[in-house]
Protein backbone atom coordinates (compact mmCIF):
# COMPACT_ATOMS: atom_id res chain seq x y z
CA UNK A 1 0.00 0.00 0.00
CA UNK A 2 1.26 3.46 -0.86
CA UNK A 3 -0.30 6.77 0.04
CA UNK A 4 0.19 9.89 -2.05
CA UNK A 5 2.95 12.04 -0.53
CA UNK A 6 0.84 15.19 -0.73
CA UNK A 7 -1.92 13.64 1.38
CA UNK A 8 0.53 12.40 4.00
CA UNK A 9 2.16 15.84 4.10
CA UNK A 10 -1.17 17.61 4.62
CA UNK A 11 -2.12 15.21 7.42
CA UNK A 12 1.27 15.65 9.12
CA UNK A 13 0.98 19.43 8.77
CA UNK A 14 -2.44 19.33 10.45
CA UNK A 15 -0.94 17.20 13.23
CA UNK A 16 1.91 19.70 13.63
CA UNK A 17 -0.54 22.61 13.94
CA UNK A 18 -2.65 20.71 16.50
CA UNK A 19 0.47 19.78 18.49
CA UNK A 20 1.72 23.36 18.46
CA UNK A 21 -1.64 24.76 19.57
CA UNK A 22 -2.00 22.10 22.24
CA UNK A 23 1.51 22.76 23.58
CA UNK A 24 0.73 26.46 23.93
CA UNK A 25 -1.89 25.60 26.54
CA UNK A 26 0.68 23.99 28.87
CA UNK A 27 1.27 26.12 31.97
CA UNK A 28 4.57 27.96 32.26
CA UNK A 29 6.76 27.62 35.31
CA UNK A 30 7.11 30.74 37.44
CA UNK A 31 10.50 32.39 37.04
CA UNK A 32 11.50 30.14 34.15
CA UNK A 33 11.99 31.27 30.58
CA UNK A 34 11.76 27.68 29.34
CA UNK A 35 8.66 25.74 30.25
CA UNK A 36 7.11 22.37 29.49
CA UNK A 37 5.78 23.64 26.14
CA UNK A 38 9.22 24.14 24.58
CA UNK A 39 9.90 20.54 23.54
CA UNK A 40 6.47 19.78 22.01
CA UNK A 41 6.47 23.13 20.21
CA UNK A 42 9.96 22.43 18.83
CA UNK A 43 8.81 19.02 17.60
CA UNK A 44 5.70 20.64 16.07
CA UNK A 45 7.79 23.20 14.16
CA UNK A 46 10.18 20.51 12.91
CA UNK A 47 7.23 18.35 11.83
CA UNK A 48 5.61 21.32 10.07
CA UNK A 49 8.81 22.19 8.20
CA UNK A 50 9.26 18.58 7.14
CA UNK A 51 5.63 18.37 6.04
CA UNK A 52 5.95 21.52 3.95
CA UNK A 53 9.10 20.15 2.31
CA UNK A 54 7.33 16.88 1.44
CA UNK A 55 4.30 18.77 0.16
CA UNK A 56 6.41 21.07 -2.03
CA UNK A 57 8.30 18.10 -3.43
CA UNK A 58 5.06 16.25 -4.21
CA UNK A 59 3.44 19.27 -5.87
CA UNK A 60 6.52 20.34 -7.82
CA UNK A 61 7.11 16.86 -9.25
CA UNK A 62 4.15 17.36 -11.57
CA UNK A 63 3.11 13.71 -11.35
CA UNK A 64 -0.56 13.00 -10.78
CA UNK A 65 -0.58 10.02 -8.46
CA UNK A 66 -3.66 8.34 -7.02
CA UNK A 67 -4.41 8.97 -3.35
CA UNK A 68 -3.88 5.33 -2.38
CA UNK A 69 -2.42 2.39 -4.29
CA UNK A 70 -3.26 -1.06 -2.92
CA UNK A 71 -1.15 -4.06 -3.81
CA UNK A 72 -2.42 -7.64 -4.05
CA UNK A 73 -1.08 -8.85 -0.72
CA UNK A 74 -2.70 -6.22 1.47
CA UNK A 75 -5.53 -8.46 2.64
CA UNK A 76 -3.45 -11.58 3.20
CA UNK A 77 -3.63 -13.14 6.68
CA UNK A 78 0.08 -12.44 7.20
CA UNK A 79 -0.33 -8.72 6.49
CA UNK A 80 -3.44 -8.43 8.65
CA UNK A 81 -1.65 -10.17 11.54
CA UNK A 82 1.24 -7.73 11.21
CA UNK A 83 -1.08 -4.73 11.22
CA UNK A 84 -3.17 -5.95 14.16
CA UNK A 85 -0.16 -7.01 16.25
CA UNK A 86 0.85 -3.44 17.08
CA UNK A 87 -2.45 -2.21 18.60
CA UNK A 88 -2.84 -5.61 20.27
CA UNK A 89 0.55 -5.12 21.95
CA UNK A 90 -0.53 -1.73 23.30
CA UNK A 91 -3.71 -3.25 24.72
CA UNK A 92 -1.71 -6.14 26.21
CA UNK A 93 0.70 -3.72 27.89
CA UNK A 94 -2.16 -1.72 29.41
CA UNK A 95 -3.86 -4.89 30.62
CA UNK A 96 -0.87 -6.71 32.14
CA UNK A 97 1.89 -4.20 33.03
CA UNK A 98 0.52 -3.34 36.47
CA UNK A 99 0.13 -7.00 37.36
CA UNK A 100 3.24 -8.60 35.86
CA UNK A 101 5.59 -5.61 35.73
CA UNK A 102 7.32 -3.75 32.93
CA UNK A 103 10.12 -6.23 32.21
CA UNK A 104 7.97 -9.33 31.82
CA UNK A 105 5.30 -7.62 29.75
CA UNK A 106 7.58 -5.55 27.53
CA UNK A 107 9.89 -8.52 26.91
CA UNK A 108 6.90 -10.66 25.96
CA UNK A 109 5.46 -7.99 23.71
CA UNK A 110 8.76 -7.33 21.95
CA UNK A 111 9.32 -11.06 21.49
CA UNK A 112 5.81 -11.51 20.11
CA UNK A 113 6.15 -8.60 17.70
CA UNK A 114 9.52 -9.84 16.46
CA UNK A 115 8.01 -13.29 15.88
CA UNK A 116 5.14 -11.76 13.89
CA UNK A 117 7.68 -9.84 11.82
CA UNK A 118 9.70 -13.05 11.19
CA UNK A 119 12.77 -12.51 13.34
CA UNK A 120 14.79 -15.58 14.32
CA UNK A 121 13.79 -16.96 17.73
CA UNK A 122 17.23 -16.57 19.33
CA UNK A 123 17.61 -13.01 18.13
CA UNK A 124 14.08 -12.11 19.21
CA UNK A 125 14.54 -13.59 22.69
CA UNK A 126 17.87 -11.94 23.39
CA UNK A 127 16.97 -8.56 21.90
CA UNK A 128 13.62 -8.38 23.68
CA UNK A 129 15.19 -9.08 27.08
CA UNK A 130 18.16 -6.75 26.55
CA UNK A 131 16.10 -3.86 25.19
CA UNK A 132 13.46 -4.18 27.91
CA UNK A 133 16.11 -4.33 30.63
CA UNK A 134 17.97 -1.37 29.15
CA UNK A 135 14.78 0.69 28.96
CA UNK A 136 13.84 -0.23 32.51
CA UNK A 137 17.25 0.75 33.89
CA UNK A 138 17.34 3.95 31.86
CA UNK A 139 13.91 5.09 33.02
CA UNK A 140 14.33 3.90 36.61
CA UNK A 141 17.92 4.92 37.35
CA UNK A 142 18.75 7.79 34.99
CA UNK A 143 15.45 9.49 34.22
CA UNK A 144 13.89 8.65 37.62
CA UNK A 145 10.61 7.64 35.99
CA UNK A 146 8.83 4.82 37.80
CA UNK A 147 7.67 1.92 35.67
CA UNK A 148 5.28 -0.85 36.76
CA UNK A 149 7.13 -3.29 39.01
CA UNK A 150 6.71 -7.02 39.25
CA UNK A 151 8.80 -9.80 40.73
CA UNK A 152 11.43 -9.57 37.96
CA UNK A 153 12.04 -5.86 38.57
CA UNK A 154 12.39 -6.34 42.31
CA UNK A 155 14.90 -9.16 41.76
CA UNK A 156 16.88 -7.09 39.25
CA UNK A 157 17.06 -4.12 41.62
CA UNK A 158 18.20 -6.39 44.50
CA UNK A 159 20.95 -7.85 42.30
CA UNK A 160 22.07 -4.38 41.18
CA UNK A 161 22.13 -3.04 44.75
CA UNK A 162 24.13 -6.08 45.91
CA UNK A 163 26.83 -5.46 43.30
C-alpha positions in Angstrom: 0.0 0.0 0.0 1.3 3.5 -0.9 -0.3 6.8 0.0 0.2 9.9 -2.0 3.0 12.0 -0.5 0.8 15.2 -0.7 -1.9 13.6 1.4 0.5 12.4 4.0 2.2 15.8 4.1 -1.2 17.6 4.6 -2.1 15.2 7.4 1.3 15.7 9.1 1.0 19.4 8.8 -2.4 19.3 10.5 -0.9 17.2 13.2 1.9 19.7 13.6 -0.5 22.6 13.9 -2.6 20.7 16.5 0.5 19.8 18.5 1.7 23.4 18.5 -1.6 24.8 19.6 -2.0 22.1 22.2 1.5 22.8 23.6 0.7 26.5 23.9 -1.9 25.6 26.5 0.7 24.0 28.9 1.3 26.1 32.0 4.6 28.0 32.3 6.8 27.6 35.3 7.1 30.7 37.4 10.5 32.4 37.0 11.5 30.1 34.1 12.0 31.3 30.6 11.8 27.7 29.3 8.7 25.7 30.3 7.1 22.4 29.5 5.8 23.6 26.1 9.2 24.1 24.6 9.9 20.5 23.5 6.5 19.8 22.0 6.5 23.1 20.2 10.0 22.4 18.8 8.8 19.0 17.6 5.7 20.6 16.1 7.8 23.2 14.2 10.2 20.5 12.9 7.2 18.3 11.8 5.6 21.3 10.1 8.8 22.2 8.2 9.3 18.6 7.1 5.6 18.4 6.0 5.9 21.5 4.0 9.1 20.1 2.3 7.3 16.9 1.4 4.3 18.8 0.2 6.4 21.1 -2.0 8.3 18.1 -3.4 5.1 16.2 -4.2 3.4 19.3 -5.9 6.5 20.3 -7.8 7.1 16.9 -9.3 4.1 17.4 -11.6 3.1 13.7 -11.3 -0.6 13.0 -10.8 -0.6 10.0 -8.5 -3.7 8.3 -7.0 -4.4 9.0 -3.4 -3.9 5.3 -2.4 -2.4 2.4 -4.3 -3.3 -1.1 -2.9 -1.2 -4.1 -3.8 -2.4 -7.6 -4.1 -1.1 -8.9 -0.7 -2.7 -6.2 1.5 -5.5 -8.5 2.6 -3.5 -11.6 3.2 -3.6 -13.1 6.7 0.1 -12.4 7.2 -0.3 -8.7 6.5 -3.4 -8.4 8.6 -1.7 -10.2 11.5 1.2 -7.7 11.2 -1.1 -4.7 11.2 -3.2 -5.9 14.2 -0.2 -7.0 16.2 0.8 -3.4 17.1 -2.4 -2.2 18.6 -2.8 -5.6 20.3 0.5 -5.1 21.9 -0.5 -1.7 23.3 -3.7 -3.3 24.7 -1.7 -6.1 26.2 0.7 -3.7 27.9 -2.2 -1.7 29.4 -3.9 -4.9 30.6 -0.9 -6.7 32.1 1.9 -4.2 33.0 0.5 -3.3 36.5 0.1 -7.0 37.4 3.2 -8.6 35.9 5.6 -5.6 35.7 7.3 -3.7 32.9 10.1 -6.2 32.2 8.0 -9.3 31.8 5.3 -7.6 29.8 7.6 -5.6 27.5 9.9 -8.5 26.9 6.9 -10.7 26.0 5.5 -8.0 23.7 8.8 -7.3 21.9 9.3 -11.1 21.5 5.8 -11.5 20.1 6.2 -8.6 17.7 9.5 -9.8 16.5 8.0 -13.3 15.9 5.1 -11.8 13.9 7.7 -9.8 11.8 9.7 -13.1 11.2 12.8 -12.5 13.3 14.8 -15.6 14.3 13.8 -17.0 17.7 17.2 -16.6 19.3 17.6 -13.0 18.1 14.1 -12.1 19.2 14.5 -13.6 22.7 17.9 -11.9 23.4 17.0 -8.6 21.9 13.6 -8.4 23.7 15.2 -9.1 27.1 18.2 -6.8 26.5 16.1 -3.9 25.2 13.5 -4.2 27.9 16.1 -4.3 30.6 18.0 -1.4 29.1 14.8 0.7 29.0 13.8 -0.2 32.5 17.2 0.7 33.9 17.3 4.0 31.9 13.9 5.1 33.0 14.3 3.9 36.6 17.9 4.9 37.3 18.7 7.8 35.0 15.4 9.5 34.2 13.9 8.7 37.6 10.6 7.6 36.0 8.8 4.8 37.8 7.7 1.9 35.7 5.3 -0.9 36.8 7.1 -3.3 39.0 6.7 -7.0 39.3 8.8 -9.8 40.7 11.4 -9.6 38.0 12.0 -5.9 38.6 12.4 -6.3 42.3 14.9 -9.2 41.8 16.9 -7.1 39.2 17.1 -4.1 41.6 18.2 -6.4 44.5 21.0 -7.9 42.3 22.1 -4.4 41.2 22.1 -3.0 44.8 24.1 -6.1 45.9 26.8 -5.5 43.3 
